């Protein structure tokens, strides 16, 4: 295998860095899974993920909307409601997340014997 030059290595790793910037962190994948499982309202999402604070959820949802992983719809009425839905674009992450899950299961077996 040929050793890569610095600029080649950097350009090869850039897409991975971009992906981790979008779905990385403690909460984004969990939030996305919660929405995929049918939780559409802020409080439903918040209650489905233990230890997730209101402030962090609000920030993560804004970031996910900016990256076109979810849509936010305000429904007029009394009270006004907000619904979040996963986009078709977010569905492209399902196979990535499934691979992460599989790797995590194997890692637990190898390291923890579980």
N, C-alpha and C positions, 0 to 999 in steps of 0.2 A: 504494500500500500504506500503510495506516494505521500510524503510529508507536505502538508499544505503551507503556503506562505501566509503571513499574518492577514493580509487583505482577503485572501480566499477563505481562510478560517472564519473571519469576521462575517463575511457575506453568507457563509454556510450556516452560521449560528443565528443570524439575525431573525429569520422566520420563527425559530424556537423562542427567542427572547420576546418577540412580538406576541406570540401565543400565550406565554406565561404572564406577560403584562395584562392581557385581556382576561384570562380565566384564573390567574394565580391568586394567592391569598387564601385566607382561612374560610371565607364565606361564599364567594361567587358561585362555585360549583354546587354547593348545597342549596343556595337560593334558586339556581336554575333548575335543579332537580325538583325542588318543592313546587315551582311553577309548572314544570312538566307533569307533575302528579295531580295538578288541578287546583292548587291554591292560587287564587287570582287576586285576593284582596290583601292589603298591607298587613293587617292583623293576622290573617290566616297564615301568611308566609312567616311572619314573626313568631307565631306560636308553634309552627312546625319545626323550628330550628332552635333547640335549647341554647341558652346563653348568648343569643344574638340580640344586641341592643337596638333600640329604635333608631338611634342616631346612625349607627353603622349600617343598618338595613337601608335607611333612606339614602345614604351616600352610595352604597353599592348598587342600588336600583338605578340611580341617576347615571352612574358610570356604565352600567349594563345597557341602559337605554341609548346612551351616546355611542356605544359600540354596536348598536343594532341587534343585540341579543334578545331584547324584550321590547314590547310597546307598552305605553301607558295611556289609558283612556279614562278621561274624567266623565262620569255619568251624572248629569244634572238631576236634581231631585232633592228631597229632604230626608235624610241628610245627603249631601253631595258624596258620591263614592268614586273611588279610583280603582280601576282594574288593571292588572298586569298580565300580559300574555307573551309566551315565547314566540319568537319569530321563526320562520322557515330557516333562516340563516343559523339560528342557534341549534337547530336540529342536526346540522353538520358536525356538531361537537359530540353527539351521542356516541359515536364509535371511538372517539378519542377518550372520552370519559370511561367507556367500557374497558378499554385497554388499561387505563390507569387503575381501574378497579381490579382487574385481573392481576396486574403487577403487584398491587397492594396485598392481595390475598396470598400470592406466592411469597412475597417478602415477609409477611407475618409468619408463614409456615417456616421459612428458612431461619429467620432471626429469633422468633419467639416460640417456635414449635407449636403454633396454634393453627 
